Amino acid sequence: MQNSGLAGYGGIVRDDKAELWAIYGGLIVAKNFNLKDVIIETDSHEELMLMSKGGVVDNHPDRYVIKECRCILSELGISMMHTLREGNSCADHLAKLGRMH
């Protein structure tokens, strides 16, 4: 938003297998623009746990992405929160609309 110093970035993932990659993509944008005070909301409890665990199992198929996400989260001080799918009606509506096209 011009003259306010505020900006927004959003993404909608229709495939729960791609949630981690969507988080990674958002983190890359935040890193590239050196954004601070970023909060990532996800309805995926699994992804939230992967980001907060101490270590990744060596044979996890996405271990490198998880480690990179954790590094960016730590480096920029980005927070992650769980939200209910119903808690973001805009994203829910757009995801449903996307399934029809």
C-alpha positions in Angstrom: 0.0 0.0 0.0 1.6 3.2 -1.1 2.6 5.7 1.5 1.8 3.4 4.4 4.8 1.1 4.5 2.5 -1.9 4.5 2.5 -4.8 2.1 0.8 -8.1 1.9 1.6 -11.5 0.3 -0.7 -14.4 0.1 -0.8 -17.9 -1.3 -3.3 -20.6 -1.6 -2.4 -24.3 -1.9 -5.0 -26.8 -3.1 -2.8 -29.8 -2.5 -1.9 -30.6 1.0 1.3 -32.3 -0.2 2.4 -28.8 -1.5 1.9 -27.0 1.8 5.6 -27.2 2.8 6.7 -25.8 -0.6 4.2 -23.0 -0.3 5.7 -22.1 3.1 9.1 -22.3 1.6 8.1 -20.0 -1.3 6.7 -17.4 1.1 9.9 -17.6 3.2 12.0 -17.0 0.1 10.0 -13.9 -0.7 10.3 -12.6 2.8 14.1 -13.3 2.7 14.6 -11.6 -0.7 12.8 -8.5 0.5 14.3 -8.7 4.0 10.8 -8.5 5.5 10.4 -8.4 9.3 7.4 -9.0 11.6 6.1 -11.7 9.3 3.6 -14.2 10.5 2.9 -17.4 8.5 -0.5 -19.0 9.2 -1.1 -22.6 8.2 -3.9 -25.0 8.8 -1.4 -27.9 8.5 -0.5 -29.1 11.9 2.1 -31.4 10.3 4.0 -28.6 8.6 3.9 -26.5 11.8 5.4 -29.4 13.7 8.1 -30.0 11.1 9.2 -26.4 11.4 9.4 -26.5 15.2 11.0 -29.9 15.8 14.6 -30.0 16.9 15.8 -32.3 14.2 14.6 -33.8 10.9 14.8 -37.5 10.4 17.6 -38.0 7.9 15.4 -40.0 5.6 12.6 -37.4 5.4 12.0 -36.7 1.7 11.9 -33.0 2.3 14.7 -32.6 4.9 16.6 -30.0 2.9 13.6 -27.8 2.4 12.6 -28.2 6.1 16.1 -27.2 7.2 16.2 -24.2 4.8 12.8 -23.1 6.1 14.0 -23.3 9.7 17.1 -21.3 8.9 15.0 -18.5 7.3 12.5 -18.5 10.1 15.3 -18.1 12.6 17.3 -15.6 10.6 14.4 -13.2 10.0 12.5 -13.9 13.3 9.4 -15.1 11.4 6.6 -16.6 13.4 4.4 -19.5 12.4 0.9 -20.0 13.8 -1.8 -22.6 13.4 -5.1 -21.4 12.1 -8.3 -23.2 11.2 -9.2 -23.5 7.6 -12.4 -21.7 8.4 -10.4 -19.0 10.1 -9.4 -17.6 6.7 -12.6 -17.4 4.7 -10.9 -15.5 1.8 -8.3 -18.2 1.3 -11.0 -20.9 1.7 -13.2 -19.2 -0.9 -10.4 -18.8 -3.4 -9.2 -22.4 -2.9 -12.8 -23.7 -3.6 -13.0 -21.4 -6.6 -9.7 -22.7 -7.9 -11.0 -26.3 -7.8 -13.7 -25.4 -10.2 -11.3 -24.1 -12.8 
